[in-house]
Amino acid sequence: MRLMLEVSGLHVAYGRIPILTGIDFQLAEGEFLGILGHNGMGKTTLMRALTGSLPLLAGKVILAGADISKAAVYRRARLGLGLVPQGRDIFPDLTVMANLRMGLAAAAREDAAVVDEVLEEFPRLHRLLDRKGGALSGGEQQLLALARCLCSRPRLILLDEPTEGIQPSIIEEIIETLLRIKARGGLSMILVEQNLEFITALSDRILTIQKGRITGELDPKSADFASAIAAYAGMDSHAAEQA
Ligand SMILES: Nc1ncnc2c1ncn2[C@@H]1O[C@H](COP(=O)(O)OP(=O)(O)OP(=O)(O)O)[C@@H](O)[C@H]1O
């Protein structure tokens, strides 16, 4: 098994307030790893530490064998680390096509044909290419943010709470799109979520995070998954199976 990401002993603080206090996990090449946690548990902080927008107090981050613990944000992007941030951060005054081209700028090698390739996976965006990003629905913006990230040809995508504030019908479409992309292979993903249906549909493994620490690991294929997730969410296992 080749490792795409190795995170060890990660400590991160905002000023003097410790937020992540010893995070360790590994991700295999091609693996989709879920990170499940309630509000304020440190999920976004972890994503920001991995992309380099927050410095580490201690610990190591190894991406495909390269130590990126101290690397700048742009260098991590060049090495194949892509982020689809919480809130999506698309450019509201640029068209969908111009937003996609911004994704090319983060790529190690700019290749305009990549936009057409990526668009094949996103039929809904095809019809919206001339529309301003700010005039899209939340779900369409999420699809655009994902497509823009794919235009940078990442090896590993960090996807931060993609279902937040999005209608269930588009959540389903995002799941189907990601399952197609996963089936093609060659891409690893870390999905940070609170939505049980989304994280269960896509993850090979799920880590739970509480108060800045990884507290458990769940296997969506295991027989006791429904009861394990129910214990995590504080609900009965029948409700978890419905989720
Ligand atoms: N810029 C900041 N300065 C100080 N504290 C912060 C800052 N950003 C986040 N925090 C605190 O760090 C903790 C972890 O926040 P984080 O955003 O990582 O959580 P999260 O799990 O992503 O939550 P959510 O699901 O609400 O986005 C919270 O207690 C939050 O209040």
The ligand as an ORCA input file, in Angstrom:
! r2SCAN-3c Opt
* xyz 0 1
  N      -9.448     32.352     13.704
  C      -9.729     31.773     14.885
  N      -9.280     32.312     16.054
  C      -9.548     31.728     17.238
  N     -10.251     30.584     17.382
  C     -10.730     30.005     16.275
  C     -10.503     30.573     14.967
  N     -11.105     29.768     14.050
  C     -11.669     28.760     14.753
  N     -11.450     28.902     16.074
  C     -11.899     27.984     17.142
  O     -11.253     26.745     16.935
  C     -12.133     25.665     17.242
  C     -12.200     24.729     16.052
  O     -12.807     25.428     14.961
  P     -12.980     24.778     13.512
  O     -13.509     25.826     12.603
  O     -11.721     24.085     13.142
  O     -14.094     23.684     13.814
  P     -14.980     22.830     12.822
  O     -14.966     21.429     13.376
  O     -14.541     23.013     11.423
  O     -16.402     23.463     13.053
  P     -17.572     23.850     12.011
  O     -18.221     22.563     11.647
  O     -18.451     24.738     12.831
  O     -16.939     24.549     10.853
  C     -13.460     26.292     17.630
  O     -13.514     26.344     19.029
  C     -13.386     27.688     17.039
  O     -14.139     28.606     17.806
*
